[in-house]
């Protein structure tokens, strides 16, 4: 409760220094506050002190507490209730184009490239609560997994469902993946439209040239960030099937058409990244997250509840009690 209280005029707390001064003054002058009678001997009065005469210091304590309460009231204690209303003033529509070819099962990233990507992409999606996001899968062909939507639960569920399958034609059709992503964004009215295109290979399938697809992106004002995924050198990748239908792994050379990915990014105003491990992949998505900022308009409403009134009333009550006691019970002793 106390942590929600703030004081508007904290300089008045300096007046609290008067309290110890008043206590010292009272200690030095208390014996002079009652009438004196000089006698040659007080032997007969040693046990004559009463409870009420000792209790007279209560009057000073009441006045001191009342003063402290009044000083605190002058400092204007109050509580603040802040309500915030946010509104997206410039949203971003993002399509994540994900390569799901068999090579994405390579184990140079943990546990493999595709699962490592899904983990990082899930964090990226959670970090964009005010943007619309869509997913495109591509291998030898491409299709829309999820149209752009603001419902992040749908996007996350679709992302988890992305796996390598034999339904999509094998290969890596970068042009098809990019063109399908452009098609998802071309009618968007967002002020900023972005494609994050990830692949671990070279364009070897599809009937749309990647350069033509990048020209379409430029025409519709879409920025493309490209990511080459895979270690340098060789990686443990699927090279065939075992008799039980599982993949047989072997060392293969990692080939990524970096020149093409750099060209697509440069032509569309984006940026090219190379992810050689899990940490680098996470850093890339963090950098894209920082590069593409969504403008948010935030309105805050402050509701102040003044708390000085109860302190003033309590101080007044204590002074009234002190006045009544001084003129009734303690009248004969003060």
C-alpha positions in Angstrom: 0.0 0.0 0.0 2.7 2.5 1.0 4.7 2.0 -2.2 1.8 3.5 -4.2 1.9 6.7 -2.2 3.9 9.7 -3.5 4.4 13.1 -1.9 3.9 16.3 -4.0 5.7 18.7 -1.6 8.4 16.6 0.0 10.3 19.8 1.1 7.9 20.2 4.0 9.4 17.1 5.6 12.3 19.3 6.7 9.8 20.7 9.3 10.0 17.3 11.0 13.3 18.5 12.4 11.2 20.6 14.7 10.0 17.5 16.5 13.4 16.5 18.2 13.9 20.2 19.0 10.5 20.4 20.7 11.3 17.2 22.6 14.6 18.7 23.9 12.9 21.9 24.8 10.2 20.0 26.7 12.7 18.0 28.7 14.5 21.2 29.8 11.3 23.1 30.6 8.9 20.5 32.0 9.8 21.2 35.6 9.0 24.9 35.1 5.5 24.2 33.8 4.0 23.7 37.3 3.9 26.0 40.3 6.8 25.7 42.7 6.6 25.6 46.5 9.9 25.9 48.5 10.0 23.9 51.7 12.8 23.0 54.1 12.0 19.3 53.8 9.9 17.2 51.5 10.3 14.0 53.5 6.5 13.8 54.0 5.8 14.1 50.3 8.1 11.4 48.8 5.2 9.0 48.1 2.6 11.6 47.2 3.1 11.5 43.4 0.0 10.2 41.7 -0.6 8.3 38.4 -2.2 11.3 36.8 0.7 13.6 37.6 3.1 11.1 35.8 0.7 10.7 32.9 0.6 14.4 32.2 3.3 13.9 29.5 0.6 12.4 27.4 -0.5 15.9 26.5 2.8 16.8 25.0 2.9 13.5 23.1 -0.5 14.2 21.6 0.6 17.6 20.5 3.8 16.2 19.0 2.0 13.5 17.1 -0.5 16.1 15.8 2.3 18.3 14.6 3.9 15.4 12.7 0.6 14.6 11.1 0.1 18.2 10.0 3.6 18.3 8.5 3.0 15.0 6.6 -0.3 16.5 5.3 1.5 19.6 4.1 3.7 17.3 2.0 0.6 16.3 0.1 0.5 12.5 0.1 -1.5 11.0 -2.7 -1.9 7.8 -4.7 -1.7 7.7 -8.4 -3.7 5.3 -10.6 -2.3 5.2 -14.1 -4.2 3.6 -17.0 -2.6 3.3 -20.4 -4.2 3.1 -23.8 -2.0 2.1 -26.7 -2.8 2.4 -30.4 -0.7 1.2 -33.4 -0.1 4.2 -35.6 2.1 2.5 -38.2 1.8 -1.3 -38.2 4.1 -3.6 -40.2 2.9 -6.6 -42.2 5.5 -9.4 -42.2 5.7 -12.7 -44.1 8.2 -15.3 -43.1 9.2 -17.5 -46.0 10.7 -20.7 -44.7 12.7 -23.3 -46.6 11.4 -26.8 -45.7 13.6 -28.8 -48.1 15.2 -32.0 -46.8 18.5 -30.2 -46.3 16.8 -28.2 -43.5 17.2 -31.4 -41.4 20.9 -31.0 -41.3 22.4 -31.1 -37.8 24.9 -28.3 -38.0 22.4 -26.4 -35.8 20.8 -28.0 -32.7 18.8 -30.2 -33.0 18.6 -29.4 -36.7 18.2 -26.3 -38.9 14.4 -26.4 -39.1 13.8 -26.9 -35.4 16.3 -24.2 -34.5 14.6 -21.8 -36.9 11.1 -22.6 -35.5 12.3 -21.9 -31.9 13.9 -18.5 -32.9 11.0 -17.5 -35.1 8.5 -18.2 -32.3 10.3 -15.7 -30.1 10.3 -13.2 -32.9 6.6 -13.6 -33.4 6.0 -13.1 -29.7 8.0 -9.9 -29.9 5.7 -8.3 -32.5 2.4 -8.1 -30.8 1.2 -5.1 -32.8 2.1 -6.4 -36.3 0.4 -8.8 -38.7 2.4 -11.9 -39.6 2.0 -14.6 -42.2 3.9 -17.8 -43.1 5.0 -19.2 -46.4 6.6 -22.7 -46.9 8.7 -23.5 -49.9 10.9 -26.3 -51.2 10.6 -27.3 -54.9 7.3 -25.3 -54.9 5.7 -22.8 -52.5 2.4 -22.3 -50.7 0.9 -20.1 -48.0 0.9 -21.8 -44.7 -0.9 -18.8 -42.9 -2.1 -15.6 -44.5 -1.1 -12.4 -42.7 -3.0 -12.1 -39.5 -2.9 -10.3 -36.1 -3.9 -13.5 -34.3 -0.5 -14.7 -33.0 -1.9 -17.9 -31.6 -2.8 -19.0 -35.2 0.6 -18.1 -36.5 2.4 -19.9 -33.6 0.3 -23.0 -34.1 1.1 -23.0 -37.9 4.8 -22.5 -37.2 4.8 -25.5 -34.8 3.1 -27.6 -37.6 5.9 -26.8 -40.1 7.9 -30.0 -40.7 9.7 -31.7 -43.6 7.2 -33.7 -45.7 7.2 -35.5 -49.0 4.1 -33.7 -50.2 5.9 -30.6 -51.4 8.1 -31.2 -54.4 11.8 -31.6 -53.5 14.3 -28.9 -54.3 14.8 -25.2 -53.3 12.6 -22.8 -55.3 13.8 -19.4 -53.8 12.0 -17.5 -56.6 8.7 -19.3 -55.9 9.0 -18.7 -52.2 9.7 -15.0 -52.7 6.9 -14.6 -55.3 4.3 -16.3 -53.0 5.3 -14.0 -50.2 5.0 -11.0 -52.4 1.5 -12.1 -53.4 0.5 -12.3 -49.7 1.6 -8.7 -49.2 0.9 -6.9 -52.5 -2.6 -5.8 -51.4 -1.6 -4.8 -47.9 -2.3 -1.3 -46.7 0.3 -1.3 -44.1 2.9 1.5 -44.2 5.7 -1.0 -44.0 5.8 -4.5 -45.7 8.5 -6.9 -45.0 9.6 -10.4 -46.1 12.1 -12.5 -44.1 13.3 -15.1 -46.6 15.3 -18.0 -45.2 17.1 -20.7 -47.1 20.0 -23.1 -46.7 20.7 -23.8 -50.4 20.7 -22.5 -54.0 17.8 -21.9 -56.3 17.4 -25.1 -58.3 13.6 -25.5 -58.7 10.5 -23.6 -59.6 9.4 -21.6 -62.7 9.8 -18.1 -61.3 13.3 -16.5 -61.4 14.3 -15.0 -58.0 15.3 -11.8 -59.7 11.9 -11.4 -61.2 10.3 -12.1 -57.8 12.6 -9.4 -56.2 11.5 -6.9 -58.9 7.9 -7.6 -57.9 8.8 -6.9 -54.3 10.3 -3.6 -55.3 7.2 -2.7 -57.4 4.9 -3.2 -54.3 7.3 -1.5 -51.9 8.2 -4.6 -50.0 11.5 -4.9 -48.2 13.2 -8.3 -48.1 15.6 -9.5 -45.4 17.4 -12.7 -46.6 19.1 -15.3 -44.3 21.5 -17.9 -45.4 21.3 -20.8 -42.9 24.1 -23.3 -42.5 27.7 -23.7 -41.2 30.8 -23.0 -43.2 32.2 -26.2 -44.8 30.4 -29.5 -44.4 27.3 -30.5 -42.3 25.7 -33.8 -41.3 22.8 -33.8 -43.7 20.2 -36.3 -45.1 21.7 -38.2 -48.1 19.2 -41.0 -48.5 16.8 -43.4 -46.7 17.4 -46.4 -44.6 15.5 -49.6 -45.0 13.1 -48.6 -42.2 12.2 -45.3 -44.0 14.4 -43.0 -41.7 17.0 -40.7 -43.2 20.5 -41.7 -43.6 22.9 -39.0 -42.8 26.3 -38.1 -44.2 28.7 -35.2 -44.5 27.8 -32.9 -47.4 29.2 -29.5 -48.5 27.1 -26.5 -47.4 26.2 -24.5 -50.5 24.3 -21.3 -50.1 23.8 -18.8 -53.0 24.9 -15.8 -51.0 25.4 -13.7 -54.1 21.7 -14.1 -55.0 20.5 -13.5 -51.4 22.6 -10.3 -51.1 21.3 -9.1 -54.5 17.7 -9.6 -53.4 18.2 -7.8 -50.1 20.1 -4.9 -51.7 17.5 -4.4 -54.5 14.6 -4.3 -52.1 16.2 -2.2 -49.4 16.7 -5.0 -47.0 19.7 -6.8 -45.6 21.5 -10.1 -46.0 22.5 -12.2 -42.9 24.4 -15.5 -42.6 23.5 -17.8 -39.7 26.1 -20.4 -39.0 24.9 -21.5 -35.5 21.9 -21.2 -33.2 23.2 -18.1 -31.4 23.9 -16.3 -34.7 20.4 -17.1 -35.9 18.9 -15.7 -32.7 21.0 -12.5 -33.1 19.8 -12.1 -36.7 16.2 -12.1 -35.7 16.9 -9.8 -32.8 18.5 -7.3 -35.3 15.6 -7.5 -37.7 13.3 -6.9 -34.8 15.2 -3.7 -33.9 15.4 -2.6 -37.6 11.7 -2.9 -38.1 10.1 -0.7 -35.4 6.4 -0.3 -35.1 5.1 3.2 -34.2 3.0 3.0 -31.1 0.9 5.9 -29.8 0.5 5.6 -26.0 -2.0 7.6 -24.0 -1.7 7.6 -20.2 -4.5 8.7 -17.8 -3.6 9.7 -14.3 -6.1 9.6 -11.4 -4.9 11.2 -8.2 -6.4 10.5 -4.8 -5.3 13.0 -2.2 -4.6 11.5 1.2 -3.9 14.6 3.3 -7.5 15.1 4.5 -7.5 12.1 6.9 -4.2 13.3 8.4 -5.5 16.8 9.0 -8.7 15.3 10.6 -6.7 13.0 12.9 -4.3 15.8 13.9 -7.3 18.0 14.7 -8.9 15.2 16.8 -5.6 14.7 18.8 -5.4 18.4 19.5 -9.0 18.4 20.6 -8.4 15.5 22.9 -5.3 17.3 24.3 -7.3 20.4 24.9 -10.1 18.5 26.7 -7.7 16.6 28.9 -5.7 19.8 29.7 -8.9 21.5 30.9 -10.5 18.5 32.7 -8.5 15.6 34.1 -5.0 17.3 34.1 -6.2 20.8 35.1 -4.9 20.5 38.6 -1.6 19.0 37.5 -0.5 21.1 34.6 
